[in-house]
Amino acid sequence: MTSMQGKTVIITGASAGIGEELAVALASRGANLVLAARGEEALAQVKQRCEQAGGRAITVGTDVTDPEACRRLVDRAVEAFGGVDILVNNAGISMWARFEEITDLSLFDRVMRVNYLGAVYCTHHALPHIKARKGLLVAISSLTGKTGVPTRTGYSASKHAMQGFFDSLRIELLGTGVDVLVVSPGFVSTDIRARALGPDGKPLLASKRDEDSGTMDLNTCVAQIVRAIEGREREVVMTAKAKVGMFLKLVAPALVDRIALRAVREKRP
């Protein structure tokens, strides 16, 4: 198990949801946190929580779709703490729309740039520092990166890209001492679905699914991620149902399609 004491961890998308709670959890274990997101006011509140939990933290306003901003993020981490041990690529944006109903195709570009290219840019700049410390790369992906999901064409595509990128990079890094962890949560109790892009490319402002059904508690999700980071695991597929689904996809793919359809049925008024 890896001790988090004194480890420097960059977390993108750290201003809310999984990123925020993961930062606080790692801070409570003595980590140095580099908190990145676009919302600097929200980041300041997360920084305060991290410090209250016992860690050190800095904030870096960052738009991960900008390669230069990602470089500055890593530079600030090195400047503040002397290096980087762990990079958590958590920044993400979702969507909820049937493909044939989409009127603004630019949402595909936006989702891909945040979810996939943002991770590529940050990883590219952080990798030399992580190799120097034989550290860990973490990708917060999704179960939609494992199998197609209706109403998530762009989101699922971005998470499939993320999965393929980090699986390939893991092989390239064999023998370097750097490990790669891909985390695949399902529905977690955050506001990401309320902020999801609709068919017109604008945020929905409210989740379109029944959040009282099949949604994992945020703290439960974060606890699994922390254990995987400390154990330098290769992959985390959350929930037993999802693990069964991965097997079923090999032997009964049509059944998995029907299960996915039921899982995202919109809530009724």
C-alpha atoms as a printed R data frame, in Angstrom:
    type eleno elety resid chain resno       x       y       z
1   ATOM     1    CA   MET     A     1   0.000   0.000   0.000
2   ATOM     2    CA   THR     A     2   1.211   3.497  -0.875
3   ATOM     3    CA   SER     A     3   1.198   6.059   1.939
4   ATOM     4    CA   MET     A     4  -0.263   9.400   0.892
5   ATOM     5    CA   GLN     A     5   1.792  11.292   3.470
6   ATOM     6    CA   GLY     A     6   3.738  14.004   1.647
7   ATOM     7    CA   LYS     A     7   2.655  12.830  -1.822
8   ATOM     8    CA   THR     A     8   1.830  15.565  -4.316
9   ATOM     9    CA   VAL     A     9  -1.472  14.945  -6.101
10  ATOM    10    CA   ILE     A    10  -2.913  16.992  -8.956
11  ATOM    11    CA   ILE     A    11  -6.681  16.662  -9.305
12  ATOM    12    CA   THR     A    12  -8.508  18.207 -12.253
13  ATOM    13    CA   GLY     A    13 -12.196  18.960 -11.885
14  ATOM    14    CA   ALA     A    14 -11.505  19.476  -8.176
15  ATOM    15    CA   SER     A    15 -14.138  22.137  -7.516
16  ATOM    16    CA   ALA     A    16 -17.091  19.771  -6.972
17  ATOM    17    CA   GLY     A    17 -18.320  16.191  -6.901
18  ATOM    18    CA   ILE     A    18 -15.837  13.322  -7.009
19  ATOM    19    CA   GLY     A    19 -12.872  15.667  -7.435
20  ATOM    20    CA   GLU     A    20 -13.694  17.708  -4.344
21  ATOM    21    CA   GLU     A    21 -14.380  14.775  -2.047
22  ATOM    22    CA   LEU     A    22 -11.348  12.852  -3.311
23  ATOM    23    CA   ALA     A    23  -9.148  15.876  -2.599
24  ATOM    24    CA   VAL     A    24 -10.414  16.130   0.977
25  ATOM    25    CA   ALA     A    25 -10.004  12.383   1.527
26  ATOM    26    CA   LEU     A    26  -6.385  12.453   0.309
27  ATOM    27    CA   ALA     A    27  -5.663  15.600   2.310
28  ATOM    28    CA   SER     A    28  -6.800  13.757   5.452
29  ATOM    29    CA   ARG     A    29  -4.060  11.219   4.663
30  ATOM    30    CA   GLY     A    30  -1.396  13.918   4.552
31  ATOM    31    CA   ALA     A    31  -1.178  14.541   0.799
32  ATOM    32    CA   ASN     A    32  -0.233  17.820  -0.864
33  ATOM    33    CA   LEU     A    33  -3.125  18.777  -3.154
34  ATOM    34    CA   VAL     A    34  -2.955  20.756  -6.375
35  ATOM    35    CA   LEU     A    35  -6.577  21.643  -7.093
36  ATOM    36    CA   ALA     A    36  -7.487  22.470 -10.679
37  ATOM    37    CA   ALA     A    37 -10.750  23.630 -12.239
38  ATOM    38    CA   ARG     A    38 -12.172  26.679 -13.985
39  ATOM    39    CA   GLY     A    39 -14.155  27.915 -10.961
40  ATOM    40    CA   GLU     A    40 -11.551  29.550  -8.754
41  ATOM    41    CA   GLU     A    41 -14.032  30.656  -6.083
42  ATOM    42    CA   ALA     A    42 -15.236  27.078  -5.615
43  ATOM    43    CA   LEU     A    43 -11.611  25.865  -5.607
44  ATOM    44    CA   ALA     A    44 -10.832  28.221  -2.738
45  ATOM    45    CA   GLN     A    45 -13.529  26.536  -0.652
46  ATOM    46    CA   VAL     A    46 -12.144  23.083  -1.481
47  ATOM    47    CA   LYS     A    47  -8.646  24.291  -0.530
48  ATOM    48    CA   GLN     A    48  -9.984  25.349   2.861
49  ATOM    49    CA   ARG     A    49 -11.577  21.938   3.378
50  ATOM    50    CA   CYS     A    50  -8.323  20.201   2.446
51  ATOM    51    CA   GLU     A    51  -6.327  22.270   4.907
52  ATOM    52    CA   GLN     A    52  -8.878  21.642   7.640
53  ATOM    53    CA   ALA     A    53  -8.510  17.912   6.896
54  ATOM    54    CA   GLY     A    54  -4.765  18.130   7.551
55  ATOM    55    CA   GLY     A    55  -3.248  18.466   4.085
56  ATOM    56    CA   ARG     A    56  -1.522  21.261   2.208
57  ATOM    57    CA   ALA     A    57  -3.212  22.621  -0.908
58  ATOM    58    CA   ILE     A    58  -2.891  25.156  -3.683
59  ATOM    59    CA   THR     A    59  -5.406  26.124  -6.333
60  ATOM    60    CA   VAL     A    60  -4.719  26.626 -10.020
61  ATOM    61    CA   GLY     A    61  -7.482  27.953 -12.243
62  ATOM    62    CA   THR     A    62  -7.304  25.643 -15.250
63  ATOM    63    CA   ASP     A    63  -9.242  24.993 -18.431
64  ATOM    64    CA   VAL     A    64  -8.072  21.499 -19.374
65  ATOM    65    CA   THR     A    65  -9.064  22.022 -23.009
66  ATOM    66    CA   ASP     A    66  -6.116  24.432 -23.281
67  ATOM    67    CA   PRO     A    67  -2.760  22.571 -23.551
68  ATOM    68    CA   GLU     A    68  -0.844  25.613 -22.317
69  ATOM    69    CA   ALA     A    69  -3.076  25.869 -19.243
70  ATOM    70    CA   CYS     A    70  -2.325  22.209 -18.504
71  ATOM    71    CA   ARG     A    71   1.396  22.914 -18.751
72  ATOM    72    CA   ARG     A    72   1.046  25.832 -16.317
73  ATOM    73    CA   LEU     A    73  -0.871  23.586 -13.917
74  ATOM    74    CA   VAL     A    74   1.959  21.077 -13.775
75  ATOM    75    CA   ASP     A    75   4.569  23.831 -13.501
76  ATOM    76    CA   ARG     A    76   2.744  25.319 -10.497
77  ATOM    77    CA   ALA     A    77   2.605  21.905  -8.833
78  ATOM    78    CA   VAL     A    78   6.352  21.415  -9.249
79  ATOM    79    CA   GLU     A    79   7.060  24.961  -8.120
80  ATOM    80    CA   ALA     A    80   4.952  24.560  -4.972
81  ATOM    81    CA   PHE     A    81   5.827  21.012  -3.934
82  ATOM    82    CA   GLY     A    82   8.942  20.014  -5.867
83  ATOM    83    CA   GLY     A    83   7.401  17.365  -8.104
84  ATOM    84    CA   VAL     A    84   4.306  15.308  -8.893
85  ATOM    85    CA   ASP     A    85   3.496  11.841  -7.550
86  ATOM    86    CA   ILE     A    86  -0.070  11.353  -8.753
87  ATOM    87    CA   LEU     A    87  -2.192  12.929 -11.479
88  ATOM    88    CA   VAL     A    88  -5.953  12.379 -11.223
89  ATOM    89    CA   ASN     A    89  -7.653  13.182 -14.528
90  ATOM    90    CA   ASN     A    90 -11.143  13.842 -13.212
91  ATOM    91    CA   ALA     A    91 -12.399  16.887 -15.143
92  ATOM    92    CA   GLY     A    92 -15.481  15.947 -17.097
93  ATOM    93    CA   ILE     A    93 -18.721  17.020 -18.695
94  ATOM    94    CA   SER     A    94 -21.697  14.873 -19.601
95  ATOM    95    CA   MET     A    95 -24.557  14.927 -22.105
96  ATOM    96    CA   TRP     A    96 -28.087  13.550 -22.284
97  ATOM    97    CA   ALA     A    97 -29.644  13.451 -25.732
98  ATOM    98    CA   ARG     A    98 -30.615  10.928 -28.355
99  ATOM    99    CA   PHE     A    99 -28.290  11.372 -31.322
100 ATOM   100    CA   GLU     A   100 -31.106  11.982 -33.828
101 ATOM   101    CA   GLU     A   101 -32.470  14.822 -31.641
102 ATOM   102    CA   ILE     A   102 -29.179  16.747 -31.399
103 ATOM   103    CA   THR     A   103 -29.266  20.176 -33.030
104 ATOM   104    CA   ASP     A   104 -25.833  21.434 -31.929
105 ATOM   105    CA   LEU     A   105 -23.126  19.044 -33.095
106 ATOM   106    CA   SER     A   106 -20.444  21.148 -31.401
107 ATOM   107    CA   LEU     A   107 -21.337  19.447 -28.130
108 ATOM   108    CA   PHE     A   108 -19.387  16.407 -29.381
109 ATOM   109    CA   ASP     A   109 -16.286  18.544 -29.725
110 ATOM   110    CA   ARG     A   110 -16.783  20.075 -26.264
111 ATOM   111    CA   VAL     A   111 -17.292  16.745 -24.535
112 ATOM   112    CA   MET     A   112 -14.295  15.166 -26.268
113 ATOM   113    CA   ARG     A   113 -11.998  18.093 -25.506
114 ATOM   114    CA   VAL     A   114 -12.817  18.102 -21.787
115 ATOM   115    CA   ASN     A   115 -13.118  14.384 -21.074
116 ATOM   116    CA   TYR     A   116 -10.466  12.959 -23.380
117 ATOM   117    CA   LEU     A   117  -8.080  15.615 -24.682
118 ATOM   118    CA   GLY     A   118  -7.936  17.357 -21.302
119 ATOM   119    CA   ALA     A   119  -6.605  14.115 -19.832
120 ATOM   120    CA   VAL     A   120  -4.131  13.741 -22.694
121 ATOM   121    CA   TYR     A   121  -2.801  17.292 -22.278
122 ATOM   122    CA   CYS     A   122  -2.391  17.058 -18.490
123 ATOM   123    CA   THR     A   123  -0.810  13.616 -18.699
124 ATOM   124    CA   HIS     A   124   1.654  14.751 -21.356
125 ATOM   125    CA   HIS     A   125   2.988  17.578 -19.212
126 ATOM   126    CA   ALA     A   126   2.924  15.663 -15.912
127 ATOM   127    CA   LEU     A   127   4.437  12.400 -17.128
128 ATOM   128    CA   PRO     A   128   8.165  13.332 -16.882
129 ATOM   129    CA   HIS     A   129   7.657  14.366 -13.252
130 ATOM   130    CA   ILE     A   130   5.603  11.276 -12.426
131 ATOM   131    CA   LYS     A   131   8.242   9.033 -14.006
132 ATOM   132    CA   ALA     A   132  10.904  10.712 -11.865
133 ATOM   133    CA   ARG     A   133   8.985   9.661  -8.741
134 ATOM   134    CA   LYS     A   134   7.670   6.328 -10.080
135 ATOM   135    CA   GLY     A   135   4.208   7.679  -9.494
136 ATOM   136    CA   LEU     A   136   0.653   6.974 -10.567
137 ATOM   137    CA   LEU     A   137  -1.644   8.145 -13.360
138 ATOM   138    CA   VAL     A   138  -5.362   7.997 -12.584
139 ATOM   139    CA   ALA     A   139  -8.200   8.313 -15.090
140 ATOM   140    CA   ILE     A   140 -11.710   8.814 -13.721
141 ATOM   141    CA   SER     A   141 -13.597   7.247 -16.587
142 ATOM   142    CA   SER     A   142 -17.082   5.702 -16.542
143 ATOM   143    CA   LEU     A   143 -18.932   2.478 -17.139
144 ATOM   144    CA   THR     A   144 -19.927   4.142 -20.426
145 ATOM   145    CA   GLY     A   145 -16.274   3.740 -21.384
146 ATOM   146    CA   LYS     A   146 -16.844  -0.011 -21.261
147 ATOM   147    CA   THR     A   147 -20.115  -0.308 -23.155
148 ATOM   148    CA   GLY     A   148 -22.395   1.892 -25.238
149 ATOM   149    CA   VAL     A   149 -25.203   3.713 -23.460
150 ATOM   150    CA   PRO     A   150 -28.212   5.403 -25.107
151 ATOM   151    CA   THR     A   151 -28.446   9.214 -24.820
152 ATOM   152    CA   ARG     A   152 -24.674   9.262 -24.147
153 ATOM   153    CA   THR     A   153 -23.188   8.891 -27.631
154 ATOM   154    CA   GLY     A   154 -20.677  11.728 -27.232
155 ATOM   155    CA   TYR     A   155 -19.960  11.038 -23.563
156 ATOM   156    CA   SER     A   156 -19.507   7.308 -24.126
157 ATOM   157    CA   ALA     A   157 -17.211   7.988 -27.081
158 ATOM   158    CA   SER     A   158 -15.028  10.272 -24.953
159 ATOM   159    CA   LYS     A   159 -14.769   7.694 -22.182
160 ATOM   160    CA   HIS     A   160 -13.984   4.901 -24.655
161 ATOM   161    CA   ALA     A   161 -11.193   7.149 -25.953
162 ATOM   162    CA   MET     A   162  -9.936   7.731 -22.426
163 ATOM   163    CA   GLN     A   163  -9.954   3.983 -21.708
164 ATOM   164    CA   GLY     A   164  -8.035   3.198 -24.888
165 ATOM   165    CA   PHE     A   165  -5.488   5.946 -24.290
166 ATOM   166    CA   PHE     A   166  -4.641   4.903 -20.743
167 ATOM   167    CA   ASP     A   167  -4.650   1.180 -21.547
168 ATOM   168    CA   SER     A   168  -2.133   1.870 -24.324
169 ATOM   169    CA   LEU     A   169  -0.049   4.191 -22.167
170 ATOM   170    CA   ARG     A   170   0.080   1.603 -19.386
171 ATOM   171    CA   ILE     A   171   1.808  -0.805 -21.765
172 ATOM   172    CA   GLU     A   172   4.272   1.861 -22.919
173 ATOM   173    CA   LEU     A   173   5.180   2.536 -19.296
174 ATOM   174    CA   LEU     A   174   5.924  -1.062 -18.331
175 ATOM   175    CA   GLY     A   175   9.224  -1.212 -16.483
176 ATOM   176    CA   THR     A   176   9.307   2.512 -15.648
177 ATOM   177    CA   GLY     A   177   7.757   2.175 -12.190
178 ATOM   178    CA   VAL     A   178   4.730   4.233 -13.241
179 ATOM   179    CA   ASP     A   179   1.321   2.622 -12.749
180 ATOM   180    CA   VAL     A   180  -1.940   3.504 -14.510
181 ATOM   181    CA   LEU     A   181  -5.333   3.229 -12.815
182 ATOM   182    CA   VAL     A   182  -8.615   3.539 -14.713
183 ATOM   183    CA   VAL     A   183 -11.697   4.059 -12.529
184 ATOM   184    CA   SER     A   184 -15.127   3.308 -14.006
185 ATOM   185    CA   PRO     A   185 -17.989   4.531 -11.794
186 ATOM   186    CA   GLY     A   186 -21.641   4.222 -12.726
187 ATOM   187    CA   PHE     A   187 -24.248   6.719 -11.568
188 ATOM   188    CA   VAL     A   188 -22.807   8.610  -8.575
189 ATOM   189    CA   SER     A   189 -24.604  11.172  -6.447
190 ATOM   190    CA   THR     A   190 -23.159  14.371  -7.947
191 ATOM   191    CA   ASP     A   191 -24.631  17.193 -10.012
192 ATOM   192    CA   ILE     A   192 -22.891  16.135 -13.249
193 ATOM   193    CA   ARG     A   193 -26.167  15.002 -14.851
194 ATOM   194    CA   ALA     A   194 -27.855  18.280 -13.962
195 ATOM   195    CA   ARG     A   195 -24.994  20.049 -15.755
196 ATOM   196    CA   ALA     A   196 -25.119  17.658 -18.712
197 ATOM   197    CA   LEU     A   197 -25.495  19.136 -22.186
198 ATOM   198    CA   GLY     A   198 -28.838  18.682 -23.880
199 ATOM   199    CA   PRO     A   199 -29.564  18.333 -27.616
200 ATOM   200    CA   ASP     A   200 -29.148  22.092 -28.145
201 ATOM   201    CA   GLY     A   201 -25.727  22.087 -26.465
202 ATOM   202    CA   LYS     A   202 -27.011  23.918 -23.373
203 ATOM   203    CA   PRO     A   203 -26.920  22.538 -19.802
204 ATOM   204    CA   LEU     A   204 -30.077  20.671 -18.795
205 ATOM   205    CA   LEU     A   205 -30.022  22.181 -15.254
206 ATOM   206    CA   ALA     A   206 -31.825  19.109 -13.872
207 ATOM   207    CA   SER     A   207 -31.126  15.394 -14.077
208 ATOM   208    CA   LYS     A   208 -33.419  13.495 -16.431
209 ATOM   209    CA   ARG     A   209 -33.124  10.201 -14.539
210 ATOM   210    CA   ASP     A   210 -34.537   9.032 -11.228
211 ATOM   211    CA   GLU     A   211 -31.623   9.766  -8.895
212 ATOM   212    CA   ASP     A   212 -33.244   7.765  -6.097
213 ATOM   213    CA   SER     A   213 -32.691   4.544  -8.020
214 ATOM   214    CA   GLY     A   214 -29.327   2.901  -8.657
215 ATOM   215    CA   THR     A   215 -27.191   5.902  -7.646
216 ATOM   216    CA   MET     A   216 -24.021   5.345  -5.609
217 ATOM   217    CA   ASP     A   217 -23.324   7.529  -2.598
218 ATOM   218    CA   LEU     A   218 -20.455   9.932  -3.303
219 ATOM   219    CA   ASN     A   219 -18.460   8.947  -0.222
220 ATOM   220    CA   THR     A   220 -18.738   5.261  -1.126
221 ATOM   221    CA   CYS     A   221 -17.394   6.027  -4.586
222 ATOM   222    CA   VAL     A   222 -14.492   8.086  -3.258
223 ATOM   223    CA   ALA     A   223 -13.573   5.425  -0.686
224 ATOM   224    CA   GLN     A   224 -13.182   2.900  -3.513
225 ATOM   225    CA   ILE     A   225 -10.991   5.313  -5.468
226 ATOM   226    CA   VAL     A   226  -8.766   6.024  -2.459
227 ATOM   227    CA   ARG     A   227  -8.265   2.295  -1.839
228 ATOM   228    CA   ALA     A   228  -7.366   1.781  -5.493
229 ATOM   229    CA   ILE     A   229  -4.868   4.671  -5.421
230 ATOM   230    CA   GLU     A   230  -3.229   3.410  -2.237
231 ATOM   231    CA   GLY     A   231  -3.106  -0.096  -3.692
232 ATOM   232    CA   ARG     A   232  -1.858   1.158  -7.076
233 ATOM   233    CA   GLU     A   233  -4.503  -0.950  -8.756
234 ATOM   234    CA   ARG     A   234  -4.907  -1.305 -12.499
235 ATOM   235    CA   GLU     A   235  -8.656  -0.851 -12.749
236 ATOM   236    CA   VAL     A   236 -11.789  -0.318 -10.681
237 ATOM   237    CA   VAL     A   237 -15.197  -1.251 -12.086
238 ATOM   238    CA   MET     A   238 -17.716  -0.123  -9.495
239 ATOM   239    CA   THR     A   239 -20.696  -2.255  -8.437
240 ATOM   240    CA   ALA     A   240 -21.132  -5.992  -8.719
241 ATOM   241    CA   LYS     A   241 -23.809  -5.499 -11.377
242 ATOM   242    CA   ALA     A   242 -21.330  -3.681 -13.609
243 ATOM   243    CA   LYS     A   243 -18.745  -6.435 -13.192
244 ATOM   244    CA   VAL     A   244 -21.337  -9.016 -14.228
245 ATOM   245    CA   GLY     A   245 -22.213  -6.764 -17.163
246 ATOM   246    CA   MET     A   246 -18.617  -6.802 -18.378
247 ATOM   247    CA   PHE     A   247 -18.755 -10.598 -18.513
248 ATOM   248    CA   LEU     A   248 -22.192 -10.639 -20.134
249 ATOM   249    CA   LYS     A   249 -20.983  -8.291 -22.856
250 ATOM   250    CA   LEU     A   250 -18.673 -11.075 -24.015
251 ATOM   251    CA   VAL     A   251 -21.315 -13.813 -24.066
252 ATOM   252    CA   ALA     A   252 -24.654 -11.998 -24.442
253 ATOM   253    CA   PRO     A   253 -24.068  -8.509 -25.859
254 ATOM   254    CA   ALA     A   254 -27.700  -7.958 -26.872
255 ATOM   255    CA   LEU     A   255 -28.777  -8.525 -23.269
256 ATOM   256    CA   VAL     A   256 -26.310  -5.864 -22.104
257 ATOM   257    CA   ASP     A   257 -27.833  -3.439 -24.616
258 ATOM   258    CA   ARG     A   258 -31.275  -3.956 -23.060
259 ATOM   259    CA   ILE     A   259 -29.882  -3.552 -19.551
260 ATOM   260    CA   ALA     A   260 -28.221  -0.269 -20.572
261 ATOM   261    CA   LEU     A   261 -31.477   0.979 -22.049
262 ATOM   262    CA   ARG     A   262 -33.378   0.292 -18.812
263 ATOM   263    CA   ALA     A   263 -30.659   1.911 -16.703
264 ATOM   264    CA   VAL     A   264 -31.063   5.320 -18.317
265 ATOM   265    CA   ARG     A   265 -34.815   5.516 -18.794
266 ATOM   266    CA   GLU     A   266 -35.918   9.058 -18.065
267 ATOM   267    CA   LYS     A   267 -37.867   9.735 -14.886
268 ATOM   268    CA   ARG     A   268 -41.578  10.226 -15.305
269 ATOM   269    CA   PRO     A   269 -43.319  13.395 -14.107
